[in-house]
Amino acid sequence: MRQRWLLNLALLIIIALLGAFVFYTIESEKKPELPPLTELDADKVQHIHIERSPEKPISLVKEGDSWQMMEPLNLPANAFRVEHLLEILSEREYKELDAKALKLADFGLESPLASIKFDQITVAYGASSPMNDGKRYVQVDQKVYLMSDTAYHSILSDTTNFINLSPLGHKTKIKALKMPDYHLVLNEGKWTLTSSFSTDEIDTRQDAINALIENWEHASAYTIERYVEETSESESESKSEEDEILVTLVSQEQPIRLKIISKNSDLVLARPAKGVQYKFSMNQIDNLLHLPTKKKEEESESTDSEENAENKE
């Protein structure tokens, strides 16, 4: 009995030693983690400036907790896109080259193809690697690196990709909403409604109105495109009022002017003054443009009553 116990103990010791050996071997073979590309703290960055030819430069400024595009358009910025740019600062997957033995012109860095300036630090992008491995030459201060060119393709994308997908901007609160069929105004915490529909046709309860307002405050398009003004002035003038939406935010005096461009396969809302238009999925037409009808409300109540009766049976 004692011999079996000693044998088991010996086997456990051997297994532990083998495990420790394997762990040590794996750890020793790991490459030491490289330091971040820059020492700049992404949370402290206040200004981002993107240069990319032949596109216009993009200027982004941090206002509080949000980012605002200042150039070429003055609109709230897309937070996801900005965070993707800021990740460049802490990138650890790169290979540093001997800059003293290099000619910047040979790597497309004498006149960079594009650059991003984070406050006072500039990341310049040159030519792609001749190995066709998805990497690109990058210069930060006097150092040259070879790293993934994912960010490079991102900064070359259209300006509209850097715009917030909400036509109203960041964390908005509405105090007035005027649409072709409704005019809603917030007064001492309650909504007053003026409508072309009668109270027999639409649900005018505060809950229904609050739901409509919340839909607007959280509205997010699936894409943003350039807006081109209609060429026919007579057609534009005849439709301007019936297709216009005015949204006044608590933080602003002047309303945001939106124009209904389409309600067919998609809901398309334009901000003509900014030269952009927002595309929403078709199911957003009811969510953003209509209060519930009484018919739908009655059908819903009837269905609930029938379900309750069935449950009792």
C-alpha positions as protocol buffer text, in pm:
chain_id: "A"
residue {
  index: 1
  type: MET
  ca { x: 0 y: 0 z: 0 }
}
residue {
  index: 2
  type: ARG
  ca { x: 285 y: 235 z: 95 }
}
residue {
  index: 3
  type: GLN
  ca { x: 469 y: 159 z: -231 }
}
residue {
  index: 4
  type: ARG
  ca { x: 162 y: 250 z: -439 }
}
residue {
  index: 5
  type: TRP
  ca { x: 126 y: 580 z: -254 }
}
residue {
  index: 6
  type: LEU
  ca { x: 493 y: 663 z: -316 }
}
residue {
  index: 7
  type: LEU
  ca { x: 453 y: 573 z: -684 }
}
residue {
  index: 8
  type: ASN
  ca { x: 152 y: 807 z: -722 }
}
residue {
  index: 9
  type: LEU
  ca { x: 341 y: 1086 z: -549 }
}
residue {
  index: 10
  type: ALA
  ca { x: 638 y: 1036 z: -781 }
}
residue {
  index: 11
  type: LEU
  ca { x: 409 y: 1050 z: -1086 }
}
residue {
  index: 12
  type: LEU
  ca { x: 250 y: 1375 z: -963 }
}
residue {
  index: 13
  type: ILE
  ca { x: 592 y: 1532 z: -916 }
}
residue {
  index: 14
  type: ILE
  ca { x: 700 y: 1427 z: -1266 }
}
residue {
  index: 15
  type: ILE
  ca { x: 377 y: 1571 z: -1418 }
}
residue {
  index: 16
  type: ALA
  ca { x: 426 y: 1899 z: -1230 }
}
residue {
  index: 17
  type: LEU
  ca { x: 787 y: 1925 z: -1348 }
}
residue {
  index: 18
  type: LEU
  ca { x: 687 y: 1855 z: -1707 }
}
residue {
  index: 19
  type: GLY
  ca { x: 415 y: 2118 z: -1687 }
}
residue {
  index: 20
  type: ALA
  ca { x: 657 y: 2374 z: -1547 }
}
residue {
  index: 21
  type: PHE
  ca { x: 908 y: 2293 z: -1822 }
}
residue {
  index: 22
  type: VAL
  ca { x: 647 y: 2333 z: -2099 }
}
residue {
  index: 23
  type: PHE
  ca { x: 524 y: 2663 z: -1949 }
}
residue {
  index: 24
  type: TYR
  ca { x: 880 y: 2797 z: -1919 }
}
residue {
  index: 25
  type: THR
  ca { x: 959 y: 2695 z: -2279 }
}
residue {
  index: 26
  type: ILE
  ca { x: 647 y: 2868 z: -2416 }
}
residue {
  index: 27
  type: GLU
  ca { x: 711 y: 3185 z: -2217 }
}
residue {
  index: 28
  type: SER
  ca { x: 1077 y: 3200 z: -2317 }
}
residue {
  index: 29
  type: GLU
  ca { x: 987 y: 3166 z: -2685 }
}
residue {
  index: 30
  type: LYS
  ca { x: 742 y: 3458 z: -2670 }
}
residue {
  index: 31
  type: LYS
  ca { x: 865 y: 3775 z: -2828 }
}
residue {
  index: 32
  type: PRO
  ca { x: 898 y: 4065 z: -2584 }
}
residue {
  index: 33
  type: GLU
  ca { x: 607 y: 4307 z: -2621 }
}
residue {
  index: 34
  type: LEU
  ca { x: 701 y: 4621 z: -2809 }
}
residue {
  index: 35
  type: PRO
  ca { x: 630 y: 4961 z: -2654 }
}
residue {
  index: 36
  type: PRO
  ca { x: 337 y: 5159 z: -2800 }
}
residue {
  index: 37
  type: LEU
  ca { x: 408 y: 5349 z: -3121 }
}
residue {
  index: 38
  type: THR
  ca { x: 384 y: 5680 z: -2932 }
}
residue {
  index: 39
  type: GLU
  ca { x: 373 y: 5791 z: -2569 }
}
residue {
  index: 40
  type: LEU
  ca { x: 72 y: 6016 z: -2630 }
}
residue {
  index: 41
  type: ASP
  ca { x: -236 y: 5929 z: -2424 }
}
residue {
  index: 42
  type: ALA
  ca { x: -533 y: 5895 z: -2661 }
}
residue {
  index: 43
  type: ASP
  ca { x: -773 y: 6030 z: -2396 }
}
residue {
  index: 44
  type: LYS
  ca { x: -580 y: 6356 z: -2378 }
}
residue {
  index: 45
  type: VAL
  ca { x: -579 y: 6428 z: -2753 }
}
residue {
  index: 46
  type: GLN
  ca { x: -779 y: 6742 z: -2834 }
}
residue {
  index: 47
  type: HIS
  ca { x: -720 y: 6790 z: -3204 }
}
residue {
  index: 48
  type: ILE
  ca { x: -678 y: 6560 z: -3503 }
}
residue {
  index: 49
  type: HIS
  ca { x: -581 y: 6689 z: -3847 }
}
residue {
  index: 50
  type: ILE
  ca { x: -580 y: 6455 z: -4149 }
}
residue {
  index: 51
  type: GLU
  ca { x: -401 y: 6539 z: -4472 }
}
residue {
  index: 52
  type: ARG
  ca { x: -471 y: 6315 z: -4773 }
}
residue {
  index: 53
  type: SER
  ca { x: -434 y: 6406 z: -5138 }
}
residue {
  index: 54
  type: PRO
  ca { x: -637 y: 6468 z: -5348 }
}
residue {
  index: 55
  type: GLU
  ca { x: -917 y: 6476 z: -5085 }
}
residue {
  index: 56
  type: LYS
  ca { x: -971 y: 6784 z: -4869 }
}
residue {
  index: 57
  type: PRO
  ca { x: -808 y: 6783 z: -4523 }
}
residue {
  index: 58
  type: ILE
  ca { x: -1021 y: 6683 z: -4224 }
}
residue {
  index: 59
  type: SER
  ca { x: -1000 y: 6869 z: -3896 }
}
residue {
  index: 60
  type: LEU
  ca { x: -1151 y: 6718 z: -3581 }
}
residue {
  index: 61
  type: VAL
  ca { x: -1175 y: 6888 z: -3241 }
}
residue {
  index: 62
  type: LYS
  ca { x: -1273 y: 6737 z: -2907 }
}
residue {
  index: 63
  type: GLU
  ca { x: -1551 y: 6925 z: -2731 }
}
residue {
  index: 64
  type: GLY
  ca { x: -1613 y: 6780 z: -2386 }
}
residue {
  index: 65
  type: ASP
  ca { x: -1659 y: 6406 z: -2435 }
}
residue {
  index: 66
  type: SER
  ca { x: -1752 y: 6434 z: -2803 }
}
residue {
  index: 67
  type: TRP
  ca { x: -1569 y: 6501 z: -3128 }
}
residue {
  index: 68
  type: GLN
  ca { x: -1670 y: 6766 z: -3380 }
}
residue {
  index: 69
  type: MET
  ca { x: -1562 y: 6788 z: -3742 }
}
residue {
  index: 70
  type: MET
  ca { x: -1461 y: 7147 z: -3819 }
}
residue {
  index: 71
  type: GLU
  ca { x: -1334 y: 7103 z: -4176 }
}
residue {
  index: 72
  type: PRO
  ca { x: -1432 y: 7045 z: -4452 }
}
residue {
  index: 73
  type: LEU
  ca { x: -1781 y: 7027 z: -4293 }
}
residue {
  index: 74
  type: ASN
  ca { x: -1895 y: 7155 z: -3955 }
}
residue {
  index: 75
  type: LEU
  ca { x: -2079 y: 6851 z: -3817 }
}
residue {
  index: 76
  type: PRO
  ca { x: -2059 y: 6611 z: -3521 }
}
residue {
  index: 77
  type: ALA
  ca { x: -1795 y: 6344 z: -3585 }
}
residue {
  index: 78
  type: ASN
  ca { x: -1838 y: 5968 z: -3594 }
}
residue {
  index: 79
  type: ALA
  ca { x: -1705 y: 5848 z: -3256 }
}
residue {
  index: 80
  type: PHE
  ca { x: -1625 y: 5498 z: -3384 }
}
residue {
  index: 81
  type: ARG
  ca { x: -1409 y: 5635 z: -3669 }
}
residue {
  index: 82
  type: VAL
  ca { x: -1225 y: 5872 z: -3434 }
}
residue {
  index: 83
  type: GLU
  ca { x: -1153 y: 5593 z: -3184 }
}
residue {
  index: 84
  type: HIS
  ca { x: -1013 y: 5385 z: -3470 }
}
residue {
  index: 85
  type: LEU
  ca { x: -771 y: 5667 z: -3554 }
}
residue {
  index: 86
  type: LEU
  ca { x: -666 y: 5710 z: -3190 }
}
residue {
  index: 87
  type: GLU
  ca { x: -575 y: 5340 z: -3172 }
}
residue {
  index: 88
  type: ILE
  ca { x: -278 y: 5421 z: -3398 }
}
residue {
  index: 89
  type: LEU
  ca { x: -109 y: 5593 z: -3104 }
}
residue {
  index: 90
  type: SER
  ca { x: -88 y: 5272 z: -2900 }
}
residue {
  index: 91
  type: GLU
  ca { x: -15 y: 5032 z: -3189 }
}
residue {
  index: 92
  type: ARG
  ca { x: 234 y: 4760 z: -3091 }
}
residue {
  index: 93
  type: GLU
  ca { x: 246 y: 4554 z: -3411 }
}
residue {
  index: 94
  type: TYR
  ca { x: 528 y: 4716 z: -3606 }
}
residue {
  index: 95
  type: LYS
  ca { x: 891 y: 4677 z: -3711 }
}
residue {
  index: 96
  type: GLU
  ca { x: 1127 y: 4967 z: -3655 }
}
residue {
  index: 97
  type: LEU
  ca { x: 1375 y: 5031 z: -3935 }
}
residue {
  index: 98
  type: ASP
  ca { x: 1718 y: 5194 z: -3921 }
}
residue {
  index: 99
  type: ALA
  ca { x: 1623 y: 5545 z: -4025 }
}
residue {
  index: 100
  type: LYS
  ca { x: 1986 y: 5658 z: -4055 }
}
residue {
  index: 101
  type: ALA
  ca { x: 2049 y: 5407 z: -4334 }
}
residue {
  index: 102
  type: LEU
  ca { x: 1732 y: 5497 z: -4523 }
}
residue {
  index: 103
  type: LYS
  ca { x: 1643 y: 5750 z: -4786 }
}
residue {
  index: 104
  type: LEU
  ca { x: 1292 y: 5872 z: -4708 }
}
residue {
  index: 105
  type: ALA
  ca { x: 1221 y: 5918 z: -5079 }
}
residue {
  index: 106
  type: ASP
  ca { x: 1270 y: 5543 z: -5134 }
}
residue {
  index: 107
  type: PHE
  ca { x: 981 y: 5472 z: -4897 }
}
residue {
  index: 108
  type: GLY
  ca { x: 744 y: 5744 z: -5011 }
}
residue {
  index: 109
  type: LEU
  ca { x: 805 y: 5944 z: -4694 }
}
residue {
  index: 110
  type: GLU
  ca { x: 984 y: 6249 z: -4833 }
}
residue {
  index: 111
  type: SER
  ca { x: 643 y: 6367 z: -4958 }
}
residue {
  index: 112
  type: PRO
  ca { x: 400 y: 6146 z: -4759 }
}
residue {
  index: 113
  type: LEU
  ca { x: 86 y: 6016 z: -4927 }
}
residue {
  index: 114
  type: ALA
  ca { x: -116 y: 6100 z: -4615 }
}
residue {
  index: 115
  type: SER
  ca { x: -62 y: 6206 z: -4255 }
}
residue {
  index: 116
  type: ILE
  ca { x: -249 y: 6232 z: -3927 }
}
residue {
  index: 117
  type: LYS
  ca { x: -150 y: 6493 z: -3671 }
}
residue {
  index: 118
  type: PHE
  ca { x: -259 y: 6416 z: -3315 }
}
residue {
  index: 119
  type: ASP
  ca { x: -200 y: 6744 z: -3127 }
}
residue {
  index: 120
  type: GLN
  ca { x: 178 y: 6782 z: -3181 }
}
residue {
  index: 121
  type: ILE
  ca { x: 260 y: 6429 z: -3301 }
}
residue {
  index: 122
  type: THR
  ca { x: 240 y: 6351 z: -3674 }
}
residue {
  index: 123
  type: VAL
  ca { x: 208 y: 6001 z: -3820 }
}
residue {
  index: 124
  type: ALA
  ca { x: 306 y: 6010 z: -4189 }
}
residue {
  index: 125
  type: TYR
  ca { x: 223 y: 5732 z: -4438 }
}
residue {
  index: 126
  type: GLY
  ca { x: 448 y: 5641 z: -4727 }
}
residue {
  index: 127
  type: ALA
  ca { x: 464 y: 5359 z: -4982 }
}
residue {
  index: 128
  type: SER
  ca { x: 332 y: 5009 z: -4927 }
}
residue {
  index: 129
  type: SER
  ca { x: 569 y: 4719 z: -4863 }
}
residue {
  index: 130
  type: PRO
  ca { x: 708 y: 4557 z: -5181 }
}
residue {
  index: 131
  type: MET
  ca { x: 633 y: 4218 z: -5021 }
}
residue {
  index: 132
  type: ASN
  ca { x: 259 y: 4275 z: -5084 }
}
residue {
  index: 133
  type: ASP
  ca { x: 192 y: 4178 z: -4721 }
}
residue {
  index: 134
  type: GLY
  ca { x: -60 y: 4452 z: -4633 }
}
residue {
  index: 135
  type: LYS
  ca { x: 201 y: 4667 z: -4462 }
}
residue {
  index: 136
  type: ARG
  ca { x: 313 y: 5024 z: -4520 }
}
residue {
  index: 137
  type: TYR
  ca { x: 606 y: 5247 z: -4429 }
}
residue {
  index: 138
  type: VAL
  ca { x: 522 y: 5498 z: -4155 }
}
residue {
  index: 139
  type: GLN
  ca { x: 723 y: 5781 z: -4002 }
}
residue {
  index: 140
  type: VAL
  ca { x: 673 y: 5919 z: -3650 }
}
residue {
  index: 141
  type: ASP
  ca { x: 910 y: 6202 z: -3561 }
}
residue {
  index: 142
  type: GLN
  ca { x: 1251 y: 6079 z: -3689 }
}
residue {
  index: 143
  type: LYS
  ca { x: 1169 y: 5708 z: -3672 }
}
residue {
  index: 144
  type: VAL
  ca { x: 1053 y: 5487 z: -3959 }
}
residue {
  index: 145
  type: TYR
  ca { x: 838 y: 5177 z: -3914 }
}
residue {
  index: 146
  type: LEU
  ca { x: 678 y: 4903 z: -4121 }
}
residue {
  index: 147
  type: MET
  ca { x: 324 y: 4835 z: -4001 }
}
residue {
  index: 148
  type: SER
  ca { x: -27 y: 4740 z: -4111 }
}
residue {
  index: 149
  type: ASP
  ca { x: -184 y: 4985 z: -4355 }
}
residue {
  index: 150
  type: THR
  ca { x: -540 y: 4938 z: -4221 }
}
residue {
  index: 151
  type: ALA
  ca { x: -550 y: 5292 z: -4082 }
}
residue {
  index: 152
  type: TYR
  ca { x: -414 y: 5430 z: -4409 }
}
residue {
  index: 153
  type: HIS
  ca { x: -711 y: 5300 z: -4606 }
}
residue {
  index: 154
  type: SER
  ca { x: -944 y: 5434 z: -4337 }
}
residue {
  index: 155
  type: ILE
  ca { x: -816 y: 5792 z: -4359 }
}
residue {
  index: 156
  type: LEU
  ca { x: -847 y: 5786 z: -4739 }
}
residue {
  index: 157
  type: SER
  ca { x: -1221 y: 5712 z: -4717 }
}
residue {
  index: 158
  type: ASP
  ca { x: -1481 y: 5975 z: -4803 }
}
residue {
  index: 159
  type: THR
  ca { x: -1534 y: 6264 z: -4564 }
}
residue {
  index: 160
  type: THR
  ca { x: -1889 y: 6146 z: -4495 }
}
residue {
  index: 161
  type: ASN
  ca { x: -1748 y: 5836 z: -4320 }
}
residue {
  index: 162
  type: PHE
  ca { x: -1619 y: 6062 z: -4042 }
}
residue {
  index: 163
  type: ILE
  ca { x: -1962 y: 6221 z: -3977 }
}
residue {
  index: 164
  type: ASN
  ca { x: -2189 y: 6113 z: -3693 }
}
residue {
  index: 165
  type: LEU
  ca { x: -2469 y: 5887 z: -3822 }
}
residue {
  index: 166
  type: SER
  ca { x: -2732 y: 6085 z: -3633 }
}
residue {
  index: 167
  type: PRO
  ca { x: -2862 y: 6393 z: -3817 }
}
residue {
  index: 168
  type: LEU
  ca { x: -2904 y: 6561 z: -3477 }
}
residue {
  index: 169
  type: GLY
  ca { x: -2558 y: 6490 z: -3336 }
}
residue {
  index: 170
  type: HIS
  ca { x: -2442 y: 6367 z: -2994 }
}
residue {
  index: 171
  type: LYS
  ca { x: -2677 y: 6301 z: -2697 }
}
residue {
  index: 172
  type: THR
  ca { x: -2943 y: 6540 z: -2816 }
}
residue {
  index: 173
  type: LYS
  ca { x: -3258 y: 6661 z: -2642 }
}
residue {
  index: 174
  type: ILE
  ca { x: -3543 y: 6801 z: -2851 }
}
residue {
  index: 175
  type: LYS
  ca { x: -3765 y: 7092 z: -2745 }
}
residue {
  index: 176
  type: ALA
  ca { x: -3961 y: 7135 z: -3070 }
}
residue {
  index: 177
  type: LEU
  ca { x: -4029 y: 6918 z: -3374 }
}
residue {
  index: 178
  type: LYS
  ca { x: -4213 y: 7041 z: -3682 }
}
residue {
  index: 179
  type: MET
  ca { x: -4299 y: 6798 z: -3962 }
}
residue {
  index: 180
  type: PRO
  ca { x: -4544 y: 6811 z: -4254 }
}
residue {
  index: 181
  type: ASP
  ca { x: -4827 y: 6662 z: -4043 }
}
residue {
  index: 182
  type: TYR
  ca { x: -4722 y: 6747 z: -3688 }
}
residue {
  index: 183
  type: HIS
  ca { x: -4591 y: 7035 z: -3480 }
}
residue {
  index: 184
  type: LEU
  ca { x: -4471 y: 6937 z: -3133 }
}
residue {
  index: 185
  type: VAL
  ca { x: -4350 y: 7182 z: -2869 }
}
residue {
  index: 186
  type: LEU
  ca { x: -4222 y: 7099 z: -2521 }
}
residue {
  index: 187
  type: ASN
  ca { x: -4382 y: 7324 z: -2261 }
}
residue {
  index: 188
  type: GLU
  ca { x: -4305 y: 7275 z: -1889 }
}
residue {
  index: 189
  type: GLY
  ca { x: -4225 y: 6909 z: -1935 }
}
residue {
  index: 190
  type: LYS
  ca { x: -4531 y: 6827 z: -2148 }
}
residue {
  index: 191
  type: TRP
  ca { x: -4575 y: 6813 z: -2523 }
}
residue {
  index: 192
  type: THR
  ca { x: -4835 y: 7018 z: -2704 }
}
residue {
  index: 193
  type: LEU
  ca { x: -4941 y: 6893 z: -3045 }
}
residue {
  index: 194
  type: THR
  ca { x: -5079 y: 7066 z: -3351 }
}
residue {
  index: 195
  type: SER
  ca { x: -5167 y: 6827 z: -3635 }
}
residue {
  index: 196
  type: SER
  ca { x: -5349 y: 6800 z: -3964 }
}
residue {
  index: 197
  type: PHE
  ca { x: -5499 y: 6477 z: -3826 }
}
residue {
  index: 198
  type: SER
  ca { x: -5786 y: 6468 z: -3579 }
}
residue {
  index: 199
  type: THR
  ca { x: -5760 y: 6309 z: -3236 }
}
residue {
  index: 200
  type: ASP
  ca { x: -5986 y: 6031 z: -3369 }
}
residue {
  index: 201
  type: GLU
  ca { x: -5721 y: 5938 z: -3627 }
}
residue {
  index: 202
  type: ILE
  ca { x: -5397 y: 5943 z: -3428 }
}
residue {
  index: 203
  type: ASP
  ca { x: -5278 y: 5859 z: -3078 }
}
residue {
  index: 204
  type: THR
  ca { x: -5211 y: 6194 z: -2908 }
}
residue {
  index: 205
  type: ARG
  ca { x: -5125 y: 6059 z: -2563 }
}
residue {
  index: 206
  type: GLN
  ca { x: -4799 y: 6177 z: -2405 }
}
residue {
  index: 207
  type: ASP
  ca { x: -4657 y: 5824 z: -2417 }
}
residue {
  index: 208
  type: ALA
  ca { x: -4703 y: 5808 z: -2794 }
}
residue {
  index: 209
  type: ILE
  ca { x: -4551 y: 6154 z: -2840 }
}
residue {
  index: 210
  type: ASN
  ca { x: -4258 y: 6070 z: -2610 }
}
residue {
  index: 211
  type: ALA
  ca { x: -4190 y: 5756 z: -2814 }
}
residue {
  index: 212
  type: LEU
  ca { x: -4177 y: 5960 z: -3137 }
}
residue {
  index: 213
  type: ILE
  ca { x: -3940 y: 6214 z: -2981 }
}
residue {
  index: 214
  type: GLU
  ca { x: -3714 y: 5938 z: -2845 }
}
residue {
  index: 215
  type: ASN
  ca { x: -3702 y: 5781 z: -3191 }
}
residue {
  index: 216
  type: TRP
  ca { x: -3567 y: 6109 z: -3323 }
}
residue {
  index: 217
  type: GLU
  ca { x: -3319 y: 6158 z: -3039 }
}
residue {
  index: 218
  type: HIS
  ca { x: -3174 y: 5809 z: -3098 }
}
residue {
  index: 219
  type: ALA
  ca { x: -3209 y: 5802 z: -3477 }
}
residue {
  index: 220
  type: SER
  ca { x: -2904 y: 5661 z: -3655 }
}
residue {
  index: 221
  type: ALA
  ca { x: -2865 y: 5631 z: -4031 }
}
residue {
  index: 222
  type: TYR
  ca { x: -2698 y: 5329 z: -4186 }
}
residue {
  index: 223
  type: THR
  ca { x: -2498 y: 5550 z: -4422 }
}
residue {
  index: 224
  type: ILE
  ca { x: -2432 y: 5915 z: -4511 }
}
residue {
  index: 225
  type: GLU
  ca { x: -2387 y: 6048 z: -4863 }
}
residue {
  index: 226
  type: ARG
  ca { x: -2317 y: 6377 z: -5035 }
}
residue {
  index: 227
  type: TYR
  ca { x: -2629 y: 6581 z: -5107 }
}
residue {
  index: 228
  type: VAL
  ca { x: -2670 y: 6756 z: -5442 }
}
residue {
  index: 229
  type: GLU
  ca { x: -2935 y: 7027 z: -5465 }
}
residue {
  index: 230
  type: GLU
  ca { x: -3217 y: 6972 z: -5714 }
}
residue {
  index: 231
  type: THR
  ca { x: -3159 y: 7139 z: -6050 }
}
residue {
  index: 232
  type: SER
  ca { x: -3523 y: 7238 z: -6101 }
}
residue {
  index: 233
  type: GLU
  ca { x: -3586 y: 7550 z: -5889 }
}
residue {
  index: 234
  type: SER
  ca { x: -3963 y: 7547 z: -5946 }
}
residue {
  index: 235
  type: GLU
  ca { x: -3990 y: 7185 z: -5831 }
}
residue {
  index: 236
  type: SER
  ca { x: -3766 y: 7256 z: -5532 }
}
residue {
  index: 237
  type: GLU
  ca { x: -3976 y: 7555 z: -5421 }
}
residue {
  index: 238
  type: SER
  ca { x: -4306 y: 7369 z: -5456 }
}
residue {
  index: 239
  type: LYS
  ca { x: -4186 y: 7084 z: -5235 }
}
residue {
  index: 240
  type: SER
  ca { x: -3977 y: 7278 z: -4984 }
}
residue {
  index: 241
  type: GLU
  ca { x: -4245 y: 7331 z: -4720 }
}
residue {
  index: 242
  type: GLU
  ca { x: -4425 y: 6996 z: -4748 }
}
residue {
  index: 243
  type: ASP
  ca { x: -4097 y: 6804 z: -4733 }
}
residue {
  index: 244
  type: GLU
  ca { x: -3924 y: 7008 z: -4461 }
}
residue {
  index: 245
  type: ILE
  ca { x: -3861 y: 6901 z: -4102 }
}
residue {
  index: 246
  type: LEU
  ca { x: -3745 y: 7145 z: -3835 }
}
residue {
  index: 247
  type: VAL
  ca { x: -3585 y: 7005 z: -3520 }
}
residue {
  index: 248
  type: THR
  ca { x: -3500 y: 7248 z: -3240 }
}
residue {
  index: 249
  type: LEU
  ca { x: -3265 y: 7117 z: -2972 }
}
residue {
  index: 250
  type: VAL
  ca { x: -3258 y: 7227 z: -2609 }
}
residue {
  index: 251
  type: SER
  ca { x: -2901 y: 7351 z: -2655 }
}
residue {
  index: 252
  type: GLN
  ca { x: -2978 y: 7555 z: -2969 }
}
residue {
  index: 253
  type: GLU
  ca { x: -3203 y: 7841 z: -3072 }
}
residue {
  index: 254
  type: GLN
  ca { x: -3193 y: 7785 z: -3448 }
}
residue {
  index: 255
  type: PRO
  ca { x: -3359 y: 7463 z: -3571 }
}
residue {
  index: 256
  type: ILE
  ca { x: -3185 y: 7192 z: -3770 }
}
residue {
  index: 257
  type: ARG
  ca { x: -3345 y: 7191 z: -4114 }
}
residue {
  index: 258
  type: LEU
  ca { x: -3396 y: 6853 z: -4276 }
}
residue {
  index: 259
  type: LYS
  ca { x: -3551 y: 6773 z: -4612 }
}
residue {
  index: 260
  type: ILE
  ca { x: -3737 y: 6454 z: -4697 }
}
residue {
  index: 261
  type: ILE
  ca { x: -3575 y: 6329 z: -5017 }
}
residue {
  index: 262
  type: SER
  ca { x: -3728 y: 5982 z: -5040 }
}
residue {
  index: 263
  type: LYS
  ca { x: -3972 y: 5751 z: -4864 }
}
residue {
  index: 264
  type: ASN
  ca { x: -3954 y: 5466 z: -5114 }
}
residue {
  index: 265
  type: SER
  ca { x: -3703 y: 5185 z: -5056 }
}
residue {
  index: 266
  type: ASP
  ca { x: -3526 y: 5394 z: -4790 }
}
residue {
  index: 267
  type: LEU
  ca { x: -3601 y: 5700 z: -4584 }
}
residue {
  index: 268
  type: VAL
  ca { x: -3357 y: 5967 z: -4700 }
}
residue {
  index: 269
  type: LEU
  ca { x: -3325 y: 6292 z: -4504 }
}
residue {
  index: 270
  type: ALA
  ca { x: -3093 y: 6568 z: -4624 }
}
residue {
  index: 271
  type: ARG
  ca { x: -2930 y: 6861 z: -4449 }
}
residue {
  index: 272
  type: PRO
  ca { x: -2898 y: 7088 z: -4753 }
}
residue {
  index: 273
  type: ALA
  ca { x: -2708 y: 7355 z: -4559 }
}
residue {
  index: 274
  type: LYS
  ca { x: -2437 y: 7099 z: -4479 }
}
residue {
  index: 275
  type: GLY
  ca { x: -2438 y: 6921 z: -4815 }
}
residue {
  index: 276
  type: VAL
  ca { x: -2508 y: 6573 z: -4676 }
}
residue {
  index: 277
  type: GLN
  ca { x: -2798 y: 6327 z: -4665 }
}
residue {
  index: 278
  type: TYR
  ca { x: -2875 y: 6044 z: -4425 }
}
residue {
  index: 279
  type: LYS
  ca { x: -3015 y: 5708 z: -4533 }
}
residue {
  index: 280
  type: PHE
  ca { x: -3239 y: 5515 z: -4294 }
}
residue {
  index: 281
  type: SER
  ca { x: -3398 y: 5174 z: -4338 }
}
residue {
  index: 282
  type: MET
  ca { x: -3759 y: 5168 z: -4453 }
}
residue {
  index: 283
  type: ASN
  ca { x: -3897 y: 5073 z: -4110 }
}
residue {
  index: 284
  type: GLN
  ca { x: -3782 y: 5412 z: -3981 }
}
residue {
  index: 285
  type: ILE
  ca { x: -4050 y: 5590 z: -4185 }
}
residue {
  index: 286
  type: ASP
  ca { x: -4322 y: 5514 z: -3930 }
}
residue {
  index: 287
  type: ASN
  ca { x: -4083 y: 5551 z: -3636 }
}
residue {
  index: 288
  type: LEU
  ca { x: -3975 y: 5903 z: -3735 }
}
residue {
  index: 289
  type: LEU
  ca { x: -4257 y: 6053 z: -3943 }
}
residue {
  index: 290
  type: HIS
  ca { x: -4581 y: 5924 z: -3792 }
}
residue {
  index: 291
  type: LEU
  ca { x: -4764 y: 5900 z: -3465 }
}
residue {
  index: 292
  type: PRO
  ca { x: -4956 y: 5571 z: -3418 }
}
residue {
  index: 293
  type: THR
  ca { x: -5304 y: 5571 z: -3571 }
}
residue {
  index: 294
  type: LYS
  ca { x: -5610 y: 5498 z: -3360 }
}
residue {
  index: 295
  type: LYS
  ca { x: -5692 y: 5203 z: -3586 }
}
residue {
  index: 296
  type: LYS
  ca { x: -5362 y: 5035 z: -3505 }
}
residue {
  index: 297
  type: GLU
  ca { x: -5408 y: 5112 z: -3138 }
}
residue {
  index: 298
  type: GLU
  ca { x: -5758 y: 4959 z: -3133 }
}
residue {
  index: 299
  type: GLU
  ca { x: -5638 y: 4648 z: -3319 }
}
residue {
  index: 300
  type: SER
  ca { x: -5358 y: 4607 z: -3066 }
}
residue {
  index: 301
  type: GLU
  ca { x: -5598 y: 4644 z: -2772 }
}
residue {
  index: 302
  type: SER
  ca { x: -5838 y: 4396 z: -2933 }
}
residue {
  index: 303
  type: THR
  ca { x: -5557 y: 4143 z: -2980 }
}
residue {
  index: 304
  type: ASP
  ca { x: -5448 y: 4186 z: -2616 }
}
residue {
  index: 305
  type: SER
  ca { x: -5806 y: 4130 z: -2499 }
}
residue {
  index: 306
  type: GLU
  ca { x: -5840 y: 3813 z: -2706 }
}
residue {
  index: 307
  type: GLU
  ca { x: -5508 y: 3680 z: -2574 }
}
residue {
  index: 308
  type: ASN
  ca { x: -5615 y: 3750 z: -2215 }
}
residue {
  index: 309
  type: ALA
  ca { x: -5945 y: 3572 z: -2272 }
}
residue {
  index: 310
  type: GLU
  ca { x: -5766 y: 3269 z: -2418 }
}
residue {
  index: 311
  type: ASN
  ca { x: -5529 y: 3257 z: -2124 }
}
residue {
  index: 312
  type: LYS
  ca { x: -5820 y: 3257 z: -1878 }
}
residue {
  index: 313
  type: GLU
  ca { x: -5984 y: 2966 z: -2063 }
}
